[in-house]
Amino acid sequence: MDPMSAAPAAPVPPVPARRVASTDGVTLAVHDLGGEGPGLLFCHPTGFLGLTWAPLASRLADVAHGWAVDFRGHGDSTSPASMDFGWGGMADDVLAVVDDLDLAGGPAVGHSMGGTALLLAEQRRPGTFAALWLYEPIVMPRSAPRGPGVPNGMADTARRRRPWFADRATAYANFTSKPPLGALSAEALQAYVDHGLRDVPDDGMVALKCTPEVEARVFEGGLGQQAFARLGEVRCPVTVAVGGEDVGPALLGPPVAAALPRGRLERHEGLTHFGPMEDPARMAAAVRAALALG
């Protein structure tokens, strides 16, 4: 466990959410992270939410105005009417926010599913982004089968997640006691605890905003996306950042970077799949350099 996670950080203050309509009846929450300069869109991984980017975005406030979306079914956004969480819907969410905030032609940052959603959006509408910085995007060289009965270890694990806690202090202690959240920096984990849990007034408890069932469906929904086959259509510069261990999603980084016309691989030793939340300062510096901010 990262020693920084042993004690809670200062609470991350609430940010009034902008409401943006997307497809399938979804209403998105988009958080203004502040800052000076051009708009910079941040896209989170499965199971998290936009405000977990706040610690990283605060370190770019002198050069960029950060905006963070809660994808459908996450944070303060609603779920689709169909309860279909195919990742084409995540691309819909990205484009809805880009249009609402007039962010077309600017840069964007994504992590895991959020990185894939940015690639899918750029493939659908070329020229949407000037440049992308993506940390371990989930872009598989071969499309995996999707549907009932198809084994999915990530979905199975998500469905076993504990959804309720007595209070936020109990949740924080639980998360720091084991991987993967135990490796997060104190400020990133505090943002998740402050904003990724909702109060349950009837019994005084707190519950995950992204329920285990929704998280599982998102993992299942990612299996059918065809992003890899169309990487040659992404013409903007793309930095594909990975952690230091050649395991899991990090293994996808080299082939993805190689398949992109203007792709570049960036390795960060000592970090795992949760790098942007493990070391926000180091990752902010990497984003600043890769996107030539300021």
Contacts in CASP RR format, 6 or more apart in sequence:
PFRMAT RR
TARGET T0000
AUTHOR 0000-0000-0000
METHOD contacts of the structure
MODEL  1
MDPMSAAPAAPVPPVPARRVASTDGVTLAVHDLGGEGPGLLFCHPTGFLG
LTWAPLASRLADVAHGWAVDFRGHGDSTSPASMDFGWGGMADDVLAVVDD
LDLAGGPAVGHSMGGTALLLAEQRRPGTFAALWLYEPIVMPRSAPRGPGV
PNGMADTARRRRPWFADRATAYANFTSKPPLGALSAEALQAYVDHGLRDV
PDDGMVALKCTPEVEARVFEGGLGQQAFARLGEVRCPVTVAVGGEDVGPA
LLGPPVAAALPRGRLERHEGLTHFGPMEDPARMAAAVRAALALG
1 176 0 8 1.000
1 177 0 8 1.000
1 182 0 8 1.000
1 183 0 8 1.000
2 182 0 8 1.000
2 183 0 8 1.000
2 184 0 8 1.000
2 185 0 8 1.000
2 186 0 8 1.000
2 278 0 8 1.000
4 185 0 8 1.000
4 186 0 8 1.000
5 176 0 8 1.000
5 182 0 8 1.000
5 183 0 8 1.000
5 184 0 8 1.000
5 185 0 8 1.000
5 186 0 8 1.000
5 189 0 8 1.000
6 176 0 8 1.000
6 186 0 8 1.000
7 186 0 8 1.000
8 169 0 8 1.000
8 172 0 8 1.000
8 186 0 8 1.000
8 189 0 8 1.000
8 190 0 8 1.000
8 193 0 8 1.000
9 185 0 8 1.000
9 186 0 8 1.000
9 187 0 8 1.000
9 189 0 8 1.000
9 190 0 8 1.000
10 187 0 8 1.000
10 190 0 8 1.000
11 190 0 8 1.000
11 194 0 8 1.000
12 51 0 8 1.000
12 54 0 8 1.000
12 55 0 8 1.000
12 187 0 8 1.000
12 190 0 8 1.000
12 191 0 8 1.000
12 194 0 8 1.000
12 195 0 8 1.000
14 194 0 8 1.000
14 195 0 8 1.000
15 31 0 8 1.000
15 32 0 8 1.000
15 33 0 8 1.000
15 51 0 8 1.000
15 54 0 8 1.000
16 32 0 8 1.000
17 29 0 8 1.000
17 30 0 8 1.000
17 31 0 8 1.000
17 70 0 8 1.000
17 76 0 8 1.000
18 29 0 8 1.000
18 30 0 8 1.000
18 31 0 8 1.000
18 32 0 8 1.000
18 100 0 8 1.000
18 101 0 8 1.000
19 27 0 8 1.000
19 28 0 8 1.000
19 29 0 8 1.000
19 30 0 8 1.000
20 27 0 8 1.000
20 28 0 8 1.000
20 30 0 8 1.000
20 69 0 8 1.000
20 96 0 8 1.000
20 97 0 8 1.000
20 100 0 8 1.000
21 27 0 8 1.000
21 28 0 8 1.000
21 96 0 8 1.000
22 28 0 8 1.000
22 72 0 8 1.000
22 89 0 8 1.000
22 92 0 8 1.000
22 93 0 8 1.000
22 96 0 8 1.000
23 80 0 8 1.000
23 89 0 8 1.000
23 92 0 8 1.000
23 96 0 8 1.000
24 72 0 8 1.000
24 80 0 8 1.000
24 81 0 8 1.000
24 82 0 8 1.000
24 84 0 8 1.000
24 89 0 8 1.000
24 92 0 8 1.000
25 78 0 8 1.000
25 80 0 8 1.000
25 81 0 8 1.000
26 72 0 8 1.000
26 73 0 8 1.000
26 77 0 8 1.000
26 78 0 8 1.000
26 79 0 8 1.000
26 80 0 8 1.000
26 92 0 8 1.000
26 93 0 8 1.000
27 77 0 8 1.000
27 78 0 8 1.000
28 69 0 8 1.000
28 70 0 8 1.000
28 71 0 8 1.000
28 72 0 8 1.000
28 77 0 8 1.000
28 93 0 8 1.000
28 96 0 8 1.000
28 97 0 8 1.000
29 69 0 8 1.000
29 70 0 8 1.000
29 75 0 8 1.000
29 76 0 8 1.000
29 77 0 8 1.000
30 67 0 8 1.000
30 68 0 8 1.000
30 69 0 8 1.000
30 70 0 8 1.000
30 97 0 8 1.000
30 100 0 8 1.000
30 101 0 8 1.000
31 50 0 8 1.000
31 51 0 8 1.000
31 54 0 8 1.000
31 67 0 8 1.000
31 68 0 8 1.000
31 69 0 8 1.000
31 70 0 8 1.000
32 65 0 8 1.000
32 66 0 8 1.000
32 67 0 8 1.000
33 42 0 8 1.000
33 53 0 8 1.000
33 54 0 8 1.000
33 57 0 8 1.000
33 58 0 8 1.000
33 61 0 8 1.000
33 65 0 8 1.000
33 66 0 8 1.000
33 67 0 8 1.000
33 68 0 8 1.000
34 57 0 8 1.000
34 61 0 8 1.000
34 65 0 8 1.000
34 66 0 8 1.000
35 57 0 8 1.000
35 60 0 8 1.000
35 61 0 8 1.000
35 62 0 8 1.000
35 64 0 8 1.000
35 65 0 8 1.000
35 66 0 8 1.000
36 61 0 8 1.000
36 62 0 8 1.000
36 63 0 8 1.000
36 64 0 8 1.000
36 65 0 8 1.000
37 63 0 8 1.000
37 64 0 8 1.000
37 65 0 8 1.000
38 64 0 8 1.000
38 65 0 8 1.000
38 106 0 8 1.000
38 107 0 8 1.000
39 64 0 8 1.000
39 65 0 8 1.000
39 66 0 8 1.000
39 67 0 8 1.000
39 101 0 8 1.000
39 103 0 8 1.000
39 106 0 8 1.000
39 107 0 8 1.000
40 57 0 8 1.000
40 60 0 8 1.000
40 64 0 8 1.000
40 65 0 8 1.000
40 66 0 8 1.000
40 67 0 8 1.000
40 106 0 8 1.000
40 107 0 8 1.000
40 108 0 8 1.000
40 109 0 8 1.000
40 291 0 8 1.000
40 293 0 8 1.000
41 66 0 8 1.000
41 67 0 8 1.000
41 68 0 8 1.000
41 69 0 8 1.000
41 94 0 8 1.000
41 97 0 8 1.000
41 98 0 8 1.000
41 101 0 8 1.000
41 103 0 8 1.000
41 107 0 8 1.000
41 108 0 8 1.000
41 109 0 8 1.000
41 118 0 8 1.000
42 50 0 8 1.000
42 53 0 8 1.000
42 56 0 8 1.000
42 57 0 8 1.000
42 66 0 8 1.000
42 67 0 8 1.000
42 68 0 8 1.000
42 69 0 8 1.000
42 108 0 8 1.000
42 109 0 8 1.000
42 110 0 8 1.000
43 68 0 8 1.000
43 69 0 8 1.000
43 71 0 8 1.000
43 94 0 8 1.000
43 108 0 8 1.000
43 109 0 8 1.000
43 110 0 8 1.000
43 111 0 8 1.000
43 113 0 8 1.000
43 114 0 8 1.000
43 115 0 8 1.000
43 117 0 8 1.000
43 118 0 8 1.000
44 50 0 8 1.000
44 52 0 8 1.000
44 53 0 8 1.000
44 68 0 8 1.000
44 69 0 8 1.000
44 70 0 8 1.000
44 71 0 8 1.000
44 74 0 8 1.000
44 110 0 8 1.000
44 111 0 8 1.000
44 113 0 8 1.000
44 114 0 8 1.000
45 111 0 8 1.000
45 112 0 8 1.000
45 113 0 8 1.000
45 114 0 8 1.000
45 274 0 8 1.000
46 112 0 8 1.000
46 113 0 8 1.000
46 215 0 8 1.000
46 218 0 8 1.000
46 219 0 8 1.000
47 74 0 8 1.000
47 158 0 8 1.000
47 210 0 8 1.000
47 215 0 8 1.000
47 218 0 8 1.000
48 74 0 8 1.000
48 192 0 8 1.000
48 196 0 8 1.000
48 210 0 8 1.000
48 277 0 8 1.000
49 70 0 8 1.000
49 74 0 8 1.000
49 75 0 8 1.000
49 76 0 8 1.000
49 192 0 8 1.000
49 195 0 8 1.000
49 196 0 8 1.000
49 209 0 8 1.000
49 210 0 8 1.000
50 68 0 8 1.000
50 69 0 8 1.000
50 70 0 8 1.000
50 74 0 8 1.000
50 75 0 8 1.000
50 195 0 8 1.000
51 68 0 8 1.000
51 191 0 8 1.000
51 194 0 8 1.000
51 195 0 8 1.000
51 196 0 8 1.000
52 188 0 8 1.000
52 191 0 8 1.000
52 192 0 8 1.000
52 195 0 8 1.000
52 277 0 8 1.000
53 68 0 8 1.000
53 109 0 8 1.000
53 276 0 8 1.000
54 68 0 8 1.000
54 191 0 8 1.000
55 185 0 8 1.000
55 187 0 8 1.000
55 188 0 8 1.000
55 191 0 8 1.000
55 277 0 8 1.000
55 280 0 8 1.000
56 188 0 8 1.000
56 276 0 8 1.000
56 280 0 8 1.000
56 283 0 8 1.000
56 284 0 8 1.000
56 287 0 8 1.000
57 64 0 8 1.000
57 66 0 8 1.000
57 68 0 8 1.000
57 284 0 8 1.000
59 280 0 8 1.000
59 281 0 8 1.000
59 284 0 8 1.000
59 285 0 8 1.000
60 66 0 8 1.000
60 284 0 8 1.000
60 287 0 8 1.000
60 288 0 8 1.000
60 293 0 8 1.000
62 294 0 8 1.000
63 288 0 8 1.000
63 293 0 8 1.000
63 294 0 8 1.000
64 107 0 8 1.000
64 293 0 8 1.000
67 97 0 8 1.000
67 101 0 8 1.000
67 103 0 8 1.000
69 77 0 8 1.000
69 93 0 8 1.000
69 94 0 8 1.000
69 97 0 8 1.000
70 76 0 8 1.000
70 77 0 8 1.000
71 77 0 8 1.000
71 90 0 8 1.000
71 93 0 8 1.000
71 113 0 8 1.000
71 114 0 8 1.000
71 117 0 8 1.000
72 78 0 8 1.000
72 79 0 8 1.000
72 80 0 8 1.000
72 85 0 8 1.000
72 89 0 8 1.000
72 90 0 8 1.000
72 93 0 8 1.000
73 79 0 8 1.000
73 80 0 8 1.000
73 85 0 8 1.000
73 210 0 8 1.000
73 214 0 8 1.000
73 218 0 8 1.000
74 209 0 8 1.000
74 210 0 8 1.000
74 214 0 8 1.000
75 195 0 8 1.000
75 196 0 8 1.000
75 209 0 8 1.000
75 210 0 8 1.000
76 209 0 8 1.000
77 93 0 8 1.000
79 214 0 8 1.000
80 89 0 8 1.000
83 217 0 8 1.000
84 221 0 8 1.000
85 214 0 8 1.000
85 217 0 8 1.000
85 218 0 8 1.000
85 220 0 8 1.000
85 221 0 8 1.000
85 222 0 8 1.000
86 218 0 8 1.000
86 221 0 8 1.000
86 222 0 8 1.000
86 224 0 8 1.000
86 225 0 8 1.000
87 113 0 8 1.000
87 116 0 8 1.000
87 117 0 8 1.000
87 120 0 8 1.000
87 221 0 8 1.000
87 222 0 8 1.000
87 224 0 8 1.000
87 225 0 8 1.000
88 117 0 8 1.000
88 120 0 8 1.000
88 225 0 8 1.000
90 113 0 8 1.000
90 114 0 8 1.000
90 116 0 8 1.000
90 117 0 8 1.000
90 120 0 8 1.000
91 117 0 8 1.000
91 120 0 8 1.000
91 121 0 8 1.000
91 124 0 8 1.000
93 117 0 8 1.000
94 108 0 8 1.000
94 117 0 8 1.000
94 118 0 8 1.000
94 120 0 8 1.000
94 121 0 8 1.000
95 121 0 8 1.000
95 124 0 8 1.000
95 125 0 8 1.000
95 128 0 8 1.000
97 103 0 8 1.000
98 104 0 8 1.000
98 121 0 8 1.000
98 128 0 8 1.000
104 127 0 8 1.000
104 128 0 8 1.000
105 127 0 8 1.000
105 128 0 8 1.000
105 129 0 8 1.000
105 130 0 8 1.000
106 129 0 8 1.000
106 130 0 8 1.000
106 131 0 8 1.000
107 129 0 8 1.000
107 130 0 8 1.000
107 131 0 8 1.000
107 132 0 8 1.000
107 133 0 8 1.000
107 291 0 8 1.000
107 293 0 8 1.000
108 118 0 8 1.000
108 129 0 8 1.000
108 132 0 8 1.000
108 133 0 8 1.000
109 132 0 8 1.000
109 133 0 8 1.000
109 134 0 8 1.000
109 287 0 8 1.000
109 291 0 8 1.000
110 117 0 8 1.000
110 118 0 8 1.000
110 132 0 8 1.000
110 133 0 8 1.000
110 134 0 8 1.000
110 135 0 8 1.000
110 137 0 8 1.000
111 134 0 8 1.000
111 135 0 8 1.000
111 136 0 8 1.000
111 275 0 8 1.000
111 276 0 8 1.000
112 135 0 8 1.000
112 136 0 8 1.000
112 137 0 8 1.000
112 138 0 8 1.000
112 249 0 8 1.000
112 273 0 8 1.000
113 138 0 8 1.000
113 218 0 8 1.000
113 222 0 8 1.000
114 134 0 8 1.000
114 137 0 8 1.000
115 132 0 8 1.000
115 134 0 8 1.000
115 135 0 8 1.000
115 137 0 8 1.000
115 138 0 8 1.000
116 137 0 8 1.000
116 138 0 8 1.000
116 139 0 8 1.000
116 222 0 8 1.000
116 225 0 8 1.000
116 227 0 8 1.000
118 129 0 8 1.000
118 132 0 8 1.000
118 134 0 8 1.000
118 137 0 8 1.000
119 132 0 8 1.000
119 134 0 8 1.000
119 137 0 8 1.000
119 139 0 8 1.000
119 227 0 8 1.000
119 231 0 8 1.000
119 234 0 8 1.000
119 238 0 8 1.000
120 225 0 8 1.000
120 227 0 8 1.000
121 128 0 8 1.000
121 129 0 8 1.000
122 128 0 8 1.000
122 129 0 8 1.000
122 132 0 8 1.000
122 233 0 8 1.000
122 234 0 8 1.000
122 236 0 8 1.000
123 227 0 8 1.000
123 230 0 8 1.000
123 233 0 8 1.000
123 234 0 8 1.000
126 233 0 8 1.000
126 234 0 8 1.000
126 235 0 8 1.000
127 235 0 8 1.000
127 236 0 8 1.000
129 236 0 8 1.000
130 236 0 8 1.000
131 236 0 8 1.000
131 237 0 8 1.000
131 238 0 8 1.000
131 239 0 8 1.000
131 290 0 8 1.000
131 291 0 8 1.000
131 292 0 8 1.000
132 234 0 8 1.000
132 236 0 8 1.000
132 237 0 8 1.000
132 238 0 8 1.000
132 239 0 8 1.000
133 238 0 8 1.000
133 239 0 8 1.000
133 241 0 8 1.000
133 286 0 8 1.000
133 287 0 8 1.000
133 290 0 8 1.000
133 291 0 8 1.000
134 238 0 8 1.000
134 239 0 8 1.000
134 240 0 8 1.000
134 241 0 8 1.000
135 241 0 8 1.000
135 242 0 8 1.000
135 275 0 8 1.000
135 276 0 8 1.000
135 283 0 8 1.000
136 241 0 8 1.000
136 242 0 8 1.000
136 243 0 8 1.000
136 249 0 8 1.000
136 250 0 8 1.000
136 252 0 8 1.000
136 253 0 8 1.000
136 273 0 8 1.000
137 227 0 8 1.000
137 240 0 8 1.000
137 249 0 8 1.000
137 252 0 8 1.000
137 253 0 8 1.000
137 256 0 8 1.000
138 222 0 8 1.000
138 249 0 8 1.000
138 252 0 8 1.000
139 225 0 8 1.000
139 227 0 8 1.000
139 228 0 8 1.000
139 231 0 8 1.000
139 252 0 8 1.000
139 253 0 8 1.000
139 256 0 8 1.000
140 228 0 8 1.000
140 252 0 8 1.000
141 228 0 8 1.000
141 252 0 8 1.000
141 255 0 8 1.000
142 228 0 8 1.000
143 223 0 8 1.000
143 224 0 8 1.000
143 225 0 8 1.000
143 226 0 8 1.000
143 228 0 8 1.000
143 229 0 8 1.000
144 150 0 8 1.000
144 223 0 8 1.000
144 224 0 8 1.000
145 223 0 8 1.000
145 224 0 8 1.000
146 220 0 8 1.000
146 221 0 8 1.000
146 222 0 8 1.000
146 223 0 8 1.000
146 224 0 8 1.000
147 220 0 8 1.000
147 223 0 8 1.000
150 220 0 8 1.000
150 223 0 8 1.000
152 216 0 8 1.000
152 219 0 8 1.000
152 220 0 8 1.000
152 223 0 8 1.000
153 219 0 8 1.000
154 216 0 8 1.000
154 219 0 8 1.000
155 216 0 8 1.000
155 217 0 8 1.000
155 219 0 8 1.000
155 220 0 8 1.000
156 216 0 8 1.000
158 212 0 8 1.000
158 215 0 8 1.000
158 216 0 8 1.000
158 219 0 8 1.000
159 212 0 8 1.000
159 213 0 8 1.000
159 216 0 8 1.000
160 212 0 8 1.000
161 208 0 8 1.000
161 212 0 8 1.000
161 215 0 8 1.000
162 174 0 8 1.000
163 207 0 8 1.000
163 208 0 8 1.000
163 211 0 8 1.000
163 212 0 8 1.000
164 200 0 8 1.000
164 205 0 8 1.000
164 206 0 8 1.000
164 207 0 8 1.000
164 208 0 8 1.000
165 171 0 8 1.000
165 174 0 8 1.000
165 197 0 8 1.000
165 205 0 8 1.000
165 206 0 8 1.000
165 207 0 8 1.000
166 205 0 8 1.000
166 206 0 8 1.000
167 204 0 8 1.000
167 205 0 8 1.000
167 206 0 8 1.000
168 193 0 8 1.000
168 194 0 8 1.000
168 197 0 8 1.000
168 206 0 8 1.000
171 193 0 8 1.000
171 197 0 8 1.000
171 206 0 8 1.000
172 189 0 8 1.000
172 190 0 8 1.000
172 193 0 8 1.000
175 181 0 8 1.000
175 182 0 8 1.000
175 184 0 8 1.000
175 189 0 8 1.000
175 192 0 8 1.000
175 193 0 8 1.000
176 182 0 8 1.000
176 189 0 8 1.000
180 272 0 8 1.000
180 273 0 8 1.000
180 274 0 8 1.000
181 189 0 8 1.000
181 192 0 8 1.000
181 274 0 8 1.000
182 189 0 8 1.000
183 272 0 8 1.000
183 274 0 8 1.000
183 278 0 8 1.000
184 192 0 8 1.000
184 274 0 8 1.000
184 277 0 8 1.000
184 278 0 8 1.000
185 277 0 8 1.000
185 278 0 8 1.000
185 279 0 8 1.000
185 280 0 8 1.000
187 280 0 8 1.000
188 276 0 8 1.000
188 277 0 8 1.000
188 278 0 8 1.000
188 280 0 8 1.000
189 277 0 8 1.000
192 277 0 8 1.000
195 209 0 8 1.000
196 208 0 8 1.000
196 209 0 8 1.000
196 210 0 8 1.000
197 206 0 8 1.000
197 207 0 8 1.000
197 208 0 8 1.000
197 209 0 8 1.000
198 206 0 8 1.000
198 207 0 8 1.000
198 208 0 8 1.000
198 209 0 8 1.000
199 206 0 8 1.000
200 206 0 8 1.000
200 207 0 8 1.000
228 255 0 8 1.000
228 256 0 8 1.000
228 259 0 8 1.000
231 256 0 8 1.000
231 259 0 8 1.000
231 260 0 8 1.000
232 259 0 8 1.000
232 260 0 8 1.000
232 261 0 8 1.000
234 260 0 8 1.000
234 261 0 8 1.000
234 262 0 8 1.000
235 261 0 8 1.000
235 262 0 8 1.000
236 262 0 8 1.000
237 262 0 8 1.000
237 263 0 8 1.000
237 264 0 8 1.000
238 257 0 8 1.000
238 260 0 8 1.000
238 262 0 8 1.000
238 263 0 8 1.000
238 264 0 8 1.000
239 263 0 8 1.000
239 264 0 8 1.000
239 266 0 8 1.000
239 286 0 8 1.000
239 290 0 8 1.000
239 291 0 8 1.000
240 253 0 8 1.000
240 256 0 8 1.000
240 257 0 8 1.000
240 260 0 8 1.000
240 263 0 8 1.000
240 264 0 8 1.000
240 265 0 8 1.000
240 266 0 8 1.000
241 266 0 8 1.000
241 267 0 8 1.000
241 268 0 8 1.000
241 283 0 8 1.000
241 286 0 8 1.000
241 290 0 8 1.000
242 249 0 8 1.000
242 250 0 8 1.000
242 253 0 8 1.000
242 254 0 8 1.000
242 265 0 8 1.000
242 266 0 8 1.000
242 267 0 8 1.000
242 268 0 8 1.000
243 250 0 8 1.000
243 267 0 8 1.000
243 268 0 8 1.000
243 269 0 8 1.000
243 270 0 8 1.000
243 271 0 8 1.000
243 272 0 8 1.000
243 273 0 8 1.000
243 275 0 8 1.000
244 250 0 8 1.000
244 267 0 8 1.000
244 268 0 8 1.000
244 269 0 8 1.000
244 270 0 8 1.000
244 271 0 8 1.000
244 272 0 8 1.000
245 270 0 8 1.000
245 272 0 8 1.000
248 273 0 8 1.000
249 273 0 8 1.000
250 273 0 8 1.000
253 265 0 8 1.000
254 265 0 8 1.000
257 263 0 8 1.000
257 264 0 8 1.000
257 265 0 8 1.000
258 265 0 8 1.000
264 290 0 8 1.000
266 286 0 8 1.000
266 290 0 8 1.000
268 275 0 8 1.000
268 279 0 8 1.000
268 282 0 8 1.000
268 283 0 8 1.000
268 286 0 8 1.000
271 278 0 8 1.000
271 279 0 8 1.000
271 282 0 8 1.000
272 278 0 8 1.000
275 283 0 8 1.000
276 283 0 8 1.000
287 293 0 8 1.000
288 294 0 8 1.000
END
